[in-house]
Amino acid sequence: MSQNEIVTEATFVVVFNHEEQYSIWESDRELPLGWTAEGFSGSRQACLDYIDKTWTDMRPKSLREVQPTAAASA
């Protein structure tokens, strides 16, 4: 790498699919089919931290709809 090159950290976006499963994707790439930008973007770690706070029930949406949480059924 030459001295004139500036290294920049990649920017990521938080994405989710129809089952409300979350992931991250590089912001300069086209989203894969079936995934939607959630609205949050930042560094890789910032996006992972956001997902950690947001995606609290790891079950797919279709399973959550037929199998409520233990707290809701108690």
N, C-alpha and C positions, 0 to 999 in steps of 0.2 A: 504494500500500500504506500502510495506516495504521501509526502507531507501536505500536499494540497487537497487531498481527499478528506472529506468530513464524514465521520461515521455517525449515522443517525440510527436511533432505535426504531424498529418497526412499530407501526401503530396497528392495533387490532380492534375489531369490533366484536361485541357479544352477539351471538346469533342463537335462535331457537328453532325447533321444528314443530310439526303438527302435534307431537306428543309432549310438547313443552319441555323438551330436553335441551339443555344449554351447551354451547361450545364457544370457541373463539375462532376468528378467521382474520387473516391479514387484510387490512382495510383497502389495500390497492388491488385486491383480487376480486373477481366476480364471485358472488355467493353461489354455492352449489345448489342444485335444484332441491326444493323442499325445505330450505333454510331461509329465515327472515331476520333482518337486522333488528335487534332489540332496542337500540337507541343509545347504548353506552359504548364508548370507545376510549382507548388509552393504551398504555403499555401492556405487554403481555401479563405482567403481574397484577396490574390494576384491574384488568378484565377478569382474571381468575379470582381475585378477591371479591369483585362484584358478584360473580356467579356463586361463590361460596356463601355470600350473604343472602342472595336472592333465591337460589334453587335449594330450598330446604327439604323438599320431599322428592327423593330420587326416583320414585315410581313414575312410569309413563302416565300421561293424562288418562288414557283409556282404562288403566288399572285403578287409578285414583277414583274414577267415576263409579266403578262397580265395587270397590273395596275401600270404604271410608276409613279414616284414621281411627285408631283405637280410642282416642279422646272423644271423637265425634260420636262413636257408637256406644260409649259407656254411659 
